[in-house]
Amino acid sequence: MLFMTACEEEMPEPKEWRVLEWTVDGERYKASCESEGLFGCTSLDVSYNLNNGSFTIGGGTAVDGFTSTIYIYIYIYRGLKIRESILLGTYDRMIYKKRDESAGCNEYKAINEDQRLLYISEVDSTNRIIEGYFEFEGINDCQDTLQIEDGYFKVSF
């Protein structure tokens, strides 16, 4: 009898509320989840604290026939503002990371504070949706640089 019971499935959130996209070297990427295993999966990790303005978003996608995965992470630890340029503090991070079979120099951290952009265009606290734009120049430990452009997100939190 225990195996015959089932919980009512929750209404899935609209796909337009789970968007994280960016461009690197002229190629457009979108966070995605390829596996639908036993527990399913999510392409994004998002949190937003309405009280202190802390915000984190991260997501990735498989590339090159699943031999590597690329990720974007943004961490703002306090003071997120709507419709204003956000000055990134000491503990805030914007990171592009490539995980593949080769080792070393795969994480690019945002540099040039004046060239980092994070702009929150909308926070809907009723429906728990946050939307914004980002771009930054990243540098890795080998001193290679790359430009993350046209970053966009619209996510539920």
BELDA-V278429 format. One record per residue. N is the residue number from 1. RES is the residue in three letters. PHI is phi in whole degrees, -180 to 180 (999 if undefined). NEAR is the number of other C-alpha atoms within 12 Angstrom. Layout:
BEGIN
N_RES_PHI_NEAR, N_RES_PHI_NEAR
END
This chain:
BEGIN
1_MET_999_5, 2_LEU_-61_6, 3_PHE_-76_6, 4_MET_-87_6, 5_THR_-86_7, 6_ALA_-147_9, 7_CYS_-84_8, 8_GLU_-68_7, 9_GLU_-71_7, 10_GLU_-70_7, 11_MET_-67_7, 12_PRO_-69_12, 13_GLU_-76_17, 14_PRO_-59_13, 15_LYS_-63_18, 16_GLU_-71_17, 17_TRP_-99_24, 18_ARG_-132_31, 19_VAL_-115_34, 20_LEU_-143_40, 21_GLU_-133_37, 22_TRP_-162_33, 23_THR_-122_27, 24_VAL_-132_27, 25_ASP_51_14, 26_GLY_78_12, 27_GLU_-109_15, 28_ARG_-88_19, 29_TYR_-125_29, 30_LYS_-137_31, 31_ALA_-59_34, 32_SER_-148_27, 33_CYS_-122_23, 34_GLU_-91_18, 35_SER_-98_14, 36_GLU_-121_11, 37_GLY_-72_9, 38_LEU_-55_6, 39_PHE_-103_7, 40_GLY_70_10, 41_CYS_-162_14, 42_THR_-130_25, 43_SER_-85_30, 44_LEU_-132_31, 45_ASP_-122_28, 46_VAL_-136_31, 47_SER_-146_23, 48_TYR_-145_31, 49_ASN_-104_21, 50_LEU_-65_22, 51_ASN_-74_13, 52_ASN_-112_13, 53_GLY_77_21, 54_SER_-79_26, 55_PHE_-148_36, 56_THR_-133_30, 57_ILE_-146_40, 58_GLY_-152_34, 59_GLY_-167_35, 60_GLY_-148_32, 61_THR_-152_32, 62_ALA_-79_24, 63_VAL_-135_22, 64_ASP_53_13, 65_GLY_63_10, 66_PHE_69_17, 67_THR_-81_14, 68_SER_-148_19, 69_THR_-133_29, 70_ILE_-116_33, 71_TYR_-133_37, 72_ILE_-123_45, 73_TYR_-130_38, 74_ILE_-132_40, 75_TYR_-126_30, 76_ILE_-120_32, 77_TYR_-87_27, 78_ARG_-175_23, 79_GLY_78_24, 80_LEU_-64_33, 81_LYS_-121_29, 82_ILE_-96_20, 83_ARG_57_17, 84_GLU_-141_16, 85_SER_-65_22, 86_ILE_-104_29, 87_LEU_-81_23, 88_LEU_-79_30, 89_GLY_-91_18, 90_THR_-58_14, 91_TYR_-97_14, 92_ASP_-81_27, 93_ARG_-140_32, 94_MET_-132_40, 95_ILE_-136_35, 96_TYR_-115_40, 97_LYS_-132_31, 98_LYS_-117_31, 99_ARG_-107_24, 100_ASP_-147_20, 101_GLU_-74_12, 102_SER_-81_11, 103_ALA_-102_12, 104_GLY_86_16, 105_CYS_54_20, 106_ASN_-102_27, 107_GLU_-112_29, 108_TYR_-111_32, 109_LYS_-98_35, 110_ALA_-62_36, 111_ILE_-123_28, 112_ASN_51_18, 113_GLU_-49_22, 114_ASP_-73_15, 115_GLN_-104_21, 116_ARG_-79_31, 117_LEU_-130_31, 118_LEU_-139_39, 119_TYR_-131_28, 120_ILE_-94_30, 121_SER_-89_22, 122_GLU_-158_23, 123_VAL_-129_27, 124_ASP_-105_20, 125_SER_-73_16, 126_THR_-71_11, 127_ASN_-91_14, 128_ARG_58_21, 129_ILE_-125_27, 130_ILE_-129_38, 131_GLU_-133_34, 132_GLY_-170_35, 133_TYR_-133_33, 134_PHE_-154_34, 135_GLU_-163_36, 136_PHE_-166_36, 137_GLU_-98_31, 138_GLY_-115_33, 139_ILE_-133_24, 140_ASN_-107_22, 141_ASP_-67_14, 142_CYS_-91_14, 143_GLN_71_16, 144_ASP_-80_18, 145_THR_-123_23, 146_LEU_-152_26, 147_GLN_-115_31, 148_ILE_-95_38, 149_GLU_-127_27, 150_ASP_51_27, 151_GLY_-71_35, 152_TYR_-146_34, 153_PHE_-144_41, 154_LYS_-145_31, 155_VAL_-137_39, 156_SER_-91_31, 157_PHE_-128_27
END
